[in-house]
Amino acid sequence: GAQRTSGEYILFLNDDIEATKDGWLREMLSQAQLNHVGAVGAKLIYPDTDLIQHAGITSVRLGPVHKLQRMHDKRAHYYGFNRGIHNLIGVTGACLLVARSKYEEVGGLPEVLHVAFNDVDLCFSIHEAGYYNVCCNHISLYHHESLSRGLDTQDPKKMERLAAEYDVLMRRHPRMYNYDPFYSQYLTDDETIPPIIP
């Protein structure tokens, strides 16, 4: 799809994203235009709740995970991490904006990763090229997560494919295992917060 576009910037946007306010793309573009910035994401919220689906990606021992997932956005977490614009190791491809020049510089999305982790791979490549990925947590959109294809965790075959794609990601970026310069080593290296059911 990216090859068929001609714009200076490329926006990847899932068909299960719902904009709730005007101006979100302008805010993302204001970051993507900066020379040192690579991929730009936005905070994503589960529809009709205040529960965070995505506020950036962190690379921990278990692999890349969504930051603050299923935490209430009414509260500020990690000293306002879910409020401002933050440097992160990655952002989700569900809503990702990047300058075409930087996208092409790192080789774009890897076609070997058909479903999962292709966005993380792109962000890892962008980081390794010396750019900063950022998440605009001062704006938010609704994300009807996996509305089209369903959740990977509820299907054994999808879980098997997910594990295989994670192995590909780690073979492509071995030094990124449990490495995240934007996440303190003194914070949890696991997903230990139980999900909050809306």
N, C-alpha and C positions, 0 to 999 in steps of 0.2 A: 504494500500500500504506500509506504513512504517513497518508493521509487517512482510512483505515478503522480506524486505531488510536485509542485514547483515553488512553493513558498519558502521564505527565508527561515521560517520556524515550522516545526512539526509538532502537532498536538496529537497524542494518543489518548483516546477517550472511550471508555467502555460504553456499550449500549445500555448498561444498567446504572449509569450516573445521571443524577437529576440535579440541575442547578436550582438553587432556592433564592438567590439574590443576584442582581446585576453586578458587573464589575470584576468578577472572579478571574476572568481571562486576562484582563488588563493588569491585575495585580501579579499574576504569574509572569506575564510578558515583561513587566518592569524588572524582574529578577533575571529572566533568561537573556536579556539584552546586555547584562554585565559581562565583561570579558572573562572574569574568573569563574563564572557560574556555568555549570553543565546542565544536568537535568533538574527540572523544577516540578514539584508536586504540590498538592493541596490537601488540607485536612478533609477526611471523609467521615461522614457520620451515618450510622444506621438509620434508615427512614423512620420518621415519626418518633424518634427517641433523642436523647442527648448522649448516646453511647458512641464512643470513638471506634471507627473501623480502621482508620489509618491516620497516623500523625508522623509518618516517616518510617523508614526501615532501619533496624539495628542489627548488626552482625554479632551474634553470640555463639556460645558453644553448640547449641542445637541447630545453628544456621541462621539465615536471615529471618527476622520476625518483625511483624508490625508493631510499631511503638505505641504503647498505651491502649492496645486493643481492648474493647469492651469496658473501658473506664469511663466514668461520667464526665462529660465535657463541661458541666456546670462548675466543676471544681478545677482549679489550676493544679497541674501535676508537675513534679520535678522543677519547682520554682518557675512555673509559667511556660513549660515546654510546649504545651498545647495551645499557646496564645500567640506567639510571635513568629518571626521568620528564622529558621534554624538550619545550620549546616548539618547534613546527615550523610551516612554512607550510601543511602539510596532512598528512592521513592517508588511507589507502585505505578505500574504501567496503566492502571485503571484511569489515571488522570496524570499525564506526564507531558510537559512541554520542554522542547530542546531546540537550540539553534541547529539548522540543517548542517552548517559547517562543522560543528562539534560532533554531531551524530555521524556524519560521514567520516570524520577524522578517526573515530574509534571503530569503524566498520559496521555501525548500526546494530540492530537486533540480530542475535545469532539464530540462523535458521535451524540449527541442530536442536534448539530448545523450542519445541512446538507449542507447548501450553504454559508450563510454569517456569519461573526463574529467568525468563528471557529479559524481563525488565531489570531484575537484580544484576544480571550479567552486564547489561548496558550500563547501569550505574557503576558497577565495579570497574568497567573499562574506562568510563569517564573519570572516575577518581584516580585510576592508575595513570591517566594522561595528564593529571595535575589540576583538574577542575574541581570545584566544590558543587556537590548536589545540595539543593535546598528544598525545604518544605515550607510552604506558606500556611502556617497554622493560624494566621489571623483571618483566614477565609475558610469556608467549608461548603461542601456539596454533599448531597445524599448519595449513598452507594448501596444499591440493592444487590449486595454481594453475591456473585455467582448465580444470578437470576437466570441467565441463559443456559449455562452448562452444568449447573449444580455444584455442590461442594465436593472437593477431592476426598475429604476425610470420611465421607459416607459411602464410599465405594471401594472395595478391595483392589480392583483393577486400577482405579485412578490413584490409589495410594502407592501401588507398585510403580506406576508411571512417574509419580511425583518423586519417589525415592531415586529412580534412575536418572531423572533430570537434575536432581540435586547433586548426584555423583558427577554428572557432566559439568555442572557449574563449578564444583570444587576442583575438577581436573583442569578447567580453563583458568581458574584463579586460585591456585593452591595457597598463596600467602594471605588470602582473605579469610581463611578459616579462623573463626573466633577473634578476628581483628577488626577493630572499629575505633579509629582515632577520635570519633565524636561521642563515644560512650565510655564512661569511666570503668576501669577494671574493678573498681570497688563496688559497683552496682551488680545486681543479679545477672548471672550469665545463663539464665534459664527462663522459661515461661512458668512462673510460680504463682501468678495471680489467677484465681479461679474465674471462669467466665461469669459475667453478670447477665442473667436472663432478663430481657425487657418485659 
